[in-house]
Amino acid sequence: MDRRSFLSLAVAYSSSFALGSAEEFIPSSHSIKSVSPVIKTLLDKLNTVQDHVGYVKFNTISFDEMLKIALHCKKGLTPSEIGYIETIFYSDPRRYGFYGERTVPRLTAVIPEKDIVYIKKSGHFLLRGAATEKYATIKSLIGKDLILTSGVRAPVKQLHLFLKKMVSEGGNLRMVSTSIAPPGFTFHSVGDFDIGKVGLGHGNFSEKFQETDVFKKLHDGGYITIRYTSGNPYGVRYEPWHIKVTSGNGTA
C-alpha cells in the first residue's frame, strides 16, 4: 500500500478519535487511567524511535522518517494512530483554550540540515540566521552560566512532548496547552529557543529563572524578548525562559 492510500485509510479510522469526542479532551481533571490507550501506545512507539535515532536527532526528525523508523523497529503506526495524530495537528486548538498561531502548515514538513546548527554540549539545534545570531550574542554576554535548554523542534518532537504532557495531566488539554503548544503551533519550529542558568535544573522551567542573574542581565539590558509574557494572548503560562526570535507567521 502506498503512503497516500495508507493515509486515506487512516482518515477513515480517525473518526472515533475526533477532537471533542474522545475522553482526553474533556475539560476536567482526571487520573492517568482516563487517558485514551491510543496515546499511551503512541508514546511507546515514539519512545522507541527516539531511542533508535538518539535524543539529538529526534529533535528534527520528520514525520515520514518517524514512520519508516517505527516500522523498522517493529513498532509501525496503525492507520487509526496516524489519523489521531493528523486530527491533533490539523484541528483548531482554540476550542480548548490555546490561541497561538500556526507555525508549521504541514505535518510532513522537513527541516533541511543546511538550515540548522548544532550547539555543542547542549543536545539541541538552532535555526541558522536570526536564532544562532541571537544565541551567540547572549552567550558572549553571559558566558558559561548560560545554557540552551531547547532549540529546534520538528512536528514529531513537539507531538512527543504534547502527548507526554497529556498523560501527566490526565488528558486535560487546557492544562496541557498552557505549557506545551500543540504540534504545528510551536515557535520552536521557526526560530524561538529556551535558555537557562547552569545548575538551576528544573528551576529553569519555572518562574525561578526570572530571579537569576542571567535573566536579569539579559532582560533588563534589553538583550532578549520573552514570547510568553504574563497575561499573554496565547493562553500560555508565563515563560521567562522562552526567547522570542521570530516576529510571527514564521518570519524572522
C-alpha positions in Angstrom: 0.0 0.0 0.0 1.4 3.4 -1.0 1.6 6.2 1.6 -1.3 8.2 0.0 -3.6 5.2 0.3 -2.3 4.5 3.8 -3.2 8.0 5.0 -6.6 7.9 3.3 -7.3 4.8 5.2 -6.1 6.4 8.4 -8.6 9.3 8.0 -11.4 6.8 7.7 -10.3 5.2 11.0 -9.8 8.6 12.8 -13.4 9.5 13.4 -13.5 7.5 16.6 -10.7 9.7 18.0 -12.0 13.0 16.8 -11.4 16.1 18.9 -14.3 16.8 21.3 -15.4 13.2 21.3 -12.5 11.3 22.9 -12.1 11.2 26.6 -8.8 13.0 26.6 -10.5 16.3 25.5 -12.8 16.7 28.4 -12.0 19.9 30.5 -11.9 18.4 33.9 -9.1 16.9 36.0 -8.7 13.1 35.6 -6.2 10.5 36.6 -3.9 8.8 34.1 -6.3 5.9 33.9 -8.7 8.2 32.0 -6.3 8.8 29.1 -7.0 7.0 25.9 -4.9 3.9 25.3 -4.0 5.2 21.8 -2.0 8.0 23.5 0.0 5.5 25.6 0.6 3.3 22.6 1.8 6.2 20.5 4.1 7.3 23.3 5.6 3.9 23.4 6.3 3.9 19.7 7.7 7.4 19.7 10.0 6.5 22.6 11.2 3.6 20.6 12.0 5.8 17.6 13.8 8.3 19.9 15.9 5.5 21.4 16.8 4.3 17.9 17.9 7.7 16.4 19.1 9.3 19.6 17.8 12.3 21.6 19.6 14.9 19.5 18.4 13.7 16.1 14.9 13.2 17.4 14.5 17.0 17.7 14.5 17.4 14.0 13.2 14.1 12.6 10.4 14.4 10.0 7.1 12.6 10.2 7.9 10.4 7.2 11.2 9.4 8.8 9.5 8.6 12.0 7.0 6.3 10.2 9.8 4.4 8.5 11.9 4.0 11.6 9.0 2.9 13.7 8.2 0.2 11.1 11.9 -0.8 11.0 11.7 -1.2 14.8 8.6 -3.4 14.5 6.6 -0.6 16.1 4.7 0.6 13.0 1.9 3.0 13.5 -1.6 1.9 12.7 -4.0 3.8 10.4 -6.0 4.9 13.4 -2.9 6.2 15.2 -1.9 8.2 12.2 -5.4 9.5 11.9 -5.3 10.6 15.5 -2.0 12.4 15.0 -3.4 14.2 12.0 -6.5 15.2 13.9 -4.4 16.8 16.7 -2.1 18.5 14.2 -4.7 20.0 11.9 -7.6 20.8 14.2 -8.2 24.3 15.7 -6.7 24.4 19.3 -8.8 27.4 20.2 -11.5 25.0 21.2 -9.5 24.0 24.2 -8.1 27.4 25.0 -4.8 27.8 23.0 -4.8 30.9 20.9 -1.3 30.8 19.3 -0.8 31.0 15.6 0.1 28.0 13.3 3.8 28.0 12.5 4.0 24.7 10.5 1.4 24.2 7.8 2.1 20.5 7.1 2.7 17.6 9.4 5.2 16.2 6.8 7.3 19.4 6.8 11.0 18.7 6.7 13.8 20.8 8.3 16.8 20.8 5.9 20.1 20.0 7.6 21.6 23.1 5.9 19.2 25.3 7.9 20.2 24.2 11.4 23.3 24.4 13.5 24.1 22.1 16.4 25.0 23.9 19.6 27.8 21.9 21.2 27.2 20.1 24.5 23.5 21.2 24.5 21.8 18.4 22.8 19.9 20.9 20.6 19.9 22.7 17.3 19.1 26.3 16.4 17.9 27.6 13.0 20.7 29.2 11.1 20.4 33.0 10.9 18.5 35.1 13.5 18.3 32.4 16.1 22.0 31.5 16.0 23.0 35.2 16.0 20.8 35.9 19.0 22.1 33.0 20.9 25.7 33.9 20.1 25.1 37.5 21.3 23.6 36.5 24.7 26.2 33.7 25.2 29.0 36.2 24.7 27.4 38.4 27.4 26.8 35.6 30.0 29.4 33.0 29.2 29.5 29.6 30.8 26.5 30.2 33.1 24.1 30.3 30.1 22.8 27.1 28.6 20.5 26.3 25.7 17.7 24.1 27.2 15.6 23.6 24.0 16.0 24.7 20.4 14.5 23.5 17.1 11.6 21.2 17.4 10.1 19.5 14.4 6.4 18.3 14.5 7.3 14.8 15.7 9.3 16.2 18.7 6.5 18.6 19.6 4.0 15.8 19.3 6.0 13.7 21.6 6.2 16.4 24.2 2.5 17.2 23.8 1.4 13.6 24.3 3.7 13.1 27.3 2.1 16.2 28.9 -1.4 14.9 28.1 -0.6 11.8 30.1 0.8 13.7 33.0 -2.3 16.0 33.0 -4.7 13.1 32.8 -6.0 14.2 29.4 -6.9 17.8 30.4 -6.0 19.6 27.1 -6.5 23.1 28.6 -3.8 22.4 31.2 -1.6 20.8 28.6 -1.6 23.7 26.2 -0.7 26.2 28.9 2.8 24.8 28.9 3.2 22.8 25.7 2.0 24.3 22.3 0.2 21.8 20.1 2.3 20.3 17.3 2.2 22.7 14.4 1.9 25.7 16.7 5.2 26.0 18.4 7.6 28.8 17.7 10.4 26.4 18.4 9.9 25.2 14.8 10.6 28.6 13.3 13.4 30.1 15.5 12.5 30.5 19.2 14.6 28.8 21.8 14.8 28.3 25.6 17.6 29.3 27.8 18.6 28.6 31.4 21.2 29.0 34.1 23.7 26.3 34.8 22.9 24.5 38.0 19.3 25.6 38.3 17.9 22.3 36.9 14.1 22.1 36.6 14.0 25.7 38.0 14.9 26.8 34.5 11.4 26.0 33.5 9.7 27.9 36.3 9.4 31.5 37.5 12.6 30.9 39.5 14.5 31.6 36.3 13.5 35.2 36.3 15.2 35.6 39.7 18.6 34.6 38.3 21.4 37.0 37.4 21.3 35.5 33.9 17.8 36.5 33.3 18.1 40.0 34.9 21.2 40.9 32.9 19.6 39.8 29.6 16.1 41.1 30.2 16.9 44.3 32.0 19.6 45.1 29.4 17.1 44.7 26.6 19.0 41.8 25.0 16.1 39.4 25.0 12.3 39.5 24.4 10.1 37.0 26.1 7.5 35.3 23.9 5.0 34.3 26.6 4.8 37.2 28.9 2.5 37.4 31.9 -1.1 37.7 30.6 -0.1 36.9 27.0 -2.9 36.5 24.4 -1.9 32.9 23.5 -3.4 31.3 26.6 0.1 30.1 27.7 1.6 30.5 31.2 4.4 33.0 31.8 7.7 31.6 30.5 10.7 33.9 31.2 13.0 31.3 29.7 11.4 31.2 26.2 13.2 33.6 23.9 11.3 35.3 21.1 13.2 35.3 17.8 10.6 35.4 15.1 8.0 38.2 14.8 5.3 35.7 13.8 4.0 33.9 10.8 7.3 32.1 10.5 9.1 35.4 9.7 12.4 36.2 11.4 
